[in-house]
Every structure is written in structure tokens, then in C-alpha cells.
Amino acid sequence: MKGTVTISLEDYNKLIDKGKTVADKEEVVLRTAKELSVFLSFLASREDLEKYVTQFNLQSKTSKITFQGTRAMIEFRNAKD
């Protein structure tokens, strides 16, 4: 579908800024996924998980693993929203 739309320069600049924000967040999510996949691959062969999760939380720059009962939760560090 093709068409045109007229928006103010202010709105256009906001749209451009949001695109940059989305790209930055996407980069953080991809980096976090890589960190977590490496860590979870390592965990697959371990029994005492707590010390490894603690160590991961100390080293990870993008995420933190917490537990609520038996459920693991991933918290993003430095998430603005």
C-alpha cells in the first residue's frame, strides 16, 4: 500500500528518535540472549545452581537472574522503560 501523510517536523523528529531507541533496545536484548544462552548451556550439566546464578549476576552487564519459588525471572539491567 502506498500513500502519503503530512506530519509536523516535531513529530517527525520524535519518530526518528524512537527508531533509534528501538534499535538500541534490540541490541541490548540480543546481547542479553547471547549471555543467557551461554550460561544456560553451562548450567545444563551442573547440580548446585545457586552459586552459578550468583556468579552470573555478578558478571552480567545486561541482565540478572532471580528466583520466585521454582520460577526463574530475568531482569534487565539499565532498562529505561
C-alpha positions as CSV (number, residue, x, y, z in Angstrom):
1,M,0.0,0.0,0.0
2,K,1.4,3.4,-1.0
3,G,0.3,6.7,0.3
4,T,1.4,10.0,1.8
5,V,1.0,11.6,5.2
6,T,1.7,15.0,6.5
7,I,3.2,15.4,10.0
8,S,4.9,18.2,11.8
9,L,8.7,18.3,11.9
10,E,8.5,17.9,15.7
11,D,6.6,14.7,15.3
12,Y,8.9,13.5,12.5
13,N,11.9,14.1,14.8
14,K,10.2,12.2,17.6
15,L,9.6,9.3,15.2
16,I,13.3,9.3,14.2
17,D,14.3,9.3,17.9
18,K,12.0,6.4,18.7
19,G,13.6,4.4,15.9
20,K,17.0,4.9,17.5
21,T,15.6,3.9,20.9
22,V,14.1,0.7,19.5
23,A,17.4,-0.2,17.7
24,D,19.3,0.3,21.0
25,K,16.9,-1.8,22.9
26,E,17.1,-4.5,20.3
27,E,20.9,-4.6,20.6
28,V,20.6,-5.0,24.4
29,V,18.1,-7.8,24.1
30,L,20.3,-9.7,21.5
31,R,23.4,-9.3,23.7
32,T,21.4,-10.5,26.7
33,A,20.1,-13.5,24.9
34,K,23.7,-14.5,23.9
35,E,24.8,-14.2,27.5
36,L,21.9,-16.2,28.8
37,S,22.3,-19.0,26.2
38,V,26.0,-19.5,27.1
39,F,25.1,-19.5,30.8
40,L,22.2,-21.9,30.4
41,S,24.3,-24.3,28.3
42,F,26.8,-24.4,31.1
43,L,24.1,-24.9,33.7
44,A,22.7,-27.9,31.9
45,S,25.5,-30.1,33.3
46,R,25.6,-28.7,36.9
47,E,23.8,-29.6,40.1
48,D,24.4,-26.7,42.5
49,L,22.7,-23.9,40.6
50,E,22.7,-21.1,43.2
51,K,26.4,-20.4,43.3
52,Y,26.5,-20.3,39.4
53,V,23.5,-18.0,39.3
54,T,25.1,-15.7,41.9
55,Q,28.3,-15.6,39.8
56,F,26.4,-14.9,36.6
57,N,24.6,-12.0,38.3
58,L,28.0,-10.5,39.3
59,Q,29.4,-10.8,35.8
60,S,26.4,-10.0,33.6
61,K,26.2,-6.4,32.4
62,T,22.8,-6.7,30.9
63,S,20.6,-9.0,33.0
64,K,20.1,-10.6,36.4
65,I,18.6,-13.9,37.2
66,T,16.3,-14.1,40.2
67,F,14.0,-16.9,41.5
68,Q,10.5,-16.7,42.8
69,G,9.9,-20.2,44.1
70,T,10.9,-22.5,41.3
71,R,10.4,-19.9,38.6
72,A,13.4,-18.1,37.2
73,M,13.0,-14.5,36.3
74,I,15.2,-12.4,34.0
75,E,15.6,-8.7,35.0
76,F,17.2,-6.3,32.5
77,R,19.8,-4.0,33.9
78,N,19.8,-0.4,32.9
79,A,16.3,-0.7,31.3
80,K,14.9,2.8,30.9
81,D,11.3,1.7,30.4
